[in-house]
Amino acid sequence: MKAALLNFLFIFMVLVSGVALSKTPSTDAYARCMARTKNDRLNCQAGCGMIVQQCYDEGVADINNQIVKLSEDIKGKSAVVCADLVENYLNEASRMEANVGKQTKNFVGWTGSELTLNFARQRLDNILLIRKSCN
């Protein structure tokens, strides 16, 4: 277990070294949703948090869809080693995100949702890096 974690951390550090966040927040689905719902949030009387949570959910879903498409593209066009790296990375990232996500349940506010969105953005960046390295 410890060896697997160390391997993941090594792969993660290699992937993120020299990589900036790929998309600026102003161009992703989360930002578009926040802009689209601005008036609703400003005029909201009850259940306002649901509007914000919807934007987080839209942002994460959009990124996850992009990751699926990129993963399929890599599997179809790249060497097996690249496809394996994508699969292994996504599996390890999923486990790590789930573990960290459990720890945010007791936090007040949007910490858990923000972490989920940031993790999704980072996964997308790393898959883009893998694709770039494999082509």
C-alpha positions as CSV (number, residue, x, y, z in Angstrom):
1,M,0.0,0.0,0.0
2,K,2.8,2.4,1.0
3,A,4.7,1.5,-2.2
4,A,1.6,2.2,-4.3
5,L,1.1,5.6,-2.7
6,L,4.8,6.5,-3.3
7,N,4.4,5.4,-6.9
8,F,1.3,7.5,-7.3
9,L,3.0,10.5,-5.7
10,F,6.0,10.1,-8.0
11,I,3.8,9.9,-11.1
12,F,1.7,12.8,-9.9
13,M,4.8,15.0,-9.3
14,V,6.2,14.1,-12.7
15,L,3.0,15.0,-14.4
16,V,2.4,18.3,-12.7
17,S,6.0,19.6,-12.8
18,G,6.1,22.5,-15.2
19,V,2.3,22.3,-15.9
20,A,0.1,25.3,-15.2
21,L,-3.6,25.0,-14.9
22,S,-4.8,24.4,-18.5
23,K,-8.0,26.3,-18.7
24,T,-8.6,29.6,-17.0
25,P,-11.6,29.5,-14.7
26,S,-13.3,32.1,-17.0
27,T,-13.6,29.6,-19.8
28,D,-14.9,26.5,-18.0
29,A,-18.4,25.3,-17.4
30,Y,-18.3,26.3,-13.8
31,A,-17.5,29.9,-14.6
32,R,-20.1,30.0,-17.4
33,C,-22.7,28.7,-14.9
34,M,-21.7,31.3,-12.3
35,A,-22.1,34.1,-14.8
36,R,-25.4,32.7,-16.1
37,T,-26.9,32.4,-12.6
38,K,-25.6,35.7,-11.2
39,N,-29.0,37.4,-11.1
40,D,-30.6,34.3,-9.6
41,R,-28.0,34.2,-6.9
42,L,-28.3,37.9,-6.2
43,N,-32.1,37.7,-5.9
44,C,-32.4,34.4,-4.2
45,Q,-34.4,34.2,-1.0
46,A,-34.1,30.5,-0.1
47,G,-32.1,27.5,-1.3
48,C,-29.4,29.8,-2.8
49,G,-26.7,27.3,-2.1
50,M,-28.3,24.9,-4.6
51,I,-27.6,27.3,-7.4
52,V,-23.9,27.5,-6.5
53,Q,-23.8,23.7,-6.1
54,Q,-25.3,23.3,-9.5
55,C,-22.5,25.3,-11.0
56,Y,-19.9,23.1,-9.3
57,D,-21.7,20.0,-10.5
58,E,-21.8,21.4,-14.1
59,G,-18.2,22.3,-14.0
60,V,-17.0,18.9,-12.8
61,A,-19.3,17.1,-15.2
62,D,-18.0,19.1,-18.1
63,I,-14.4,18.4,-17.2
64,N,-15.1,14.7,-16.6
65,N,-16.7,14.5,-20.1
66,Q,-13.6,16.1,-21.6
67,I,-11.4,13.6,-19.7
68,V,-13.4,10.6,-21.0
69,K,-13.1,11.9,-24.6
70,L,-9.3,12.5,-24.2
71,S,-8.8,9.1,-22.6
72,E,-10.6,7.4,-25.5
73,D,-8.6,9.4,-28.0
74,I,-5.3,8.4,-26.2
75,K,-6.4,4.7,-26.1
76,G,-7.2,4.8,-29.8
77,K,-4.3,6.7,-31.1
78,S,-1.4,6.3,-28.8
79,A,0.9,3.5,-27.6
80,V,-0.3,1.0,-25.0
81,V,2.1,2.6,-22.4
82,C,0.3,5.9,-22.8
83,A,-3.2,4.3,-22.5
84,D,-2.0,2.4,-19.4
85,L,-0.6,5.5,-17.8
86,V,-3.9,7.3,-18.3
87,E,-5.8,4.5,-16.8
88,N,-3.5,4.1,-13.9
89,Y,-3.3,7.8,-13.2
90,L,-7.1,8.2,-13.3
91,N,-7.5,5.2,-10.9
92,E,-5.0,6.6,-8.4
93,A,-6.4,10.1,-8.7
94,S,-9.9,8.8,-8.1
95,R,-8.8,7.0,-4.9
96,M,-6.9,10.0,-3.6
97,E,-9.8,12.3,-4.3
98,A,-12.3,10.0,-2.6
99,N,-10.1,9.9,0.5
100,V,-9.6,13.6,0.6
101,G,-13.3,14.2,-0.1
102,K,-14.3,12.2,3.0
103,Q,-12.2,14.5,5.1
104,T,-14.0,17.6,3.9
105,K,-17.5,16.4,5.0
106,N,-17.0,18.3,8.3
107,F,-16.0,21.6,6.7
108,V,-18.5,24.4,6.5
109,G,-18.9,26.1,3.1
110,W,-17.8,25.1,-0.3
111,T,-14.4,23.5,0.5
112,G,-15.5,20.0,-0.6
113,S,-17.0,21.3,-3.8
114,E,-14.1,23.6,-4.6
115,L,-11.6,20.7,-4.0
116,T,-13.7,18.5,-6.3
117,L,-13.6,21.1,-9.0
118,N,-9.9,21.7,-8.6
119,F,-9.1,18.0,-8.6
120,A,-11.1,17.6,-11.9
121,R,-9.2,20.5,-13.4
122,Q,-5.9,19.0,-12.4
123,R,-6.9,15.6,-13.8
124,L,-7.7,17.3,-17.1
125,D,-4.4,19.1,-17.1
126,N,-2.5,15.8,-16.5
127,I,-4.4,13.9,-19.2
128,L,-3.6,16.7,-21.6
129,L,0.0,16.5,-20.6
130,I,0.0,12.7,-21.2
131,R,-1.6,13.2,-24.6
132,K,0.9,15.8,-25.6
133,S,3.8,13.6,-24.5
134,C,2.4,10.6,-26.3
135,N,1.7,12.1,-29.7
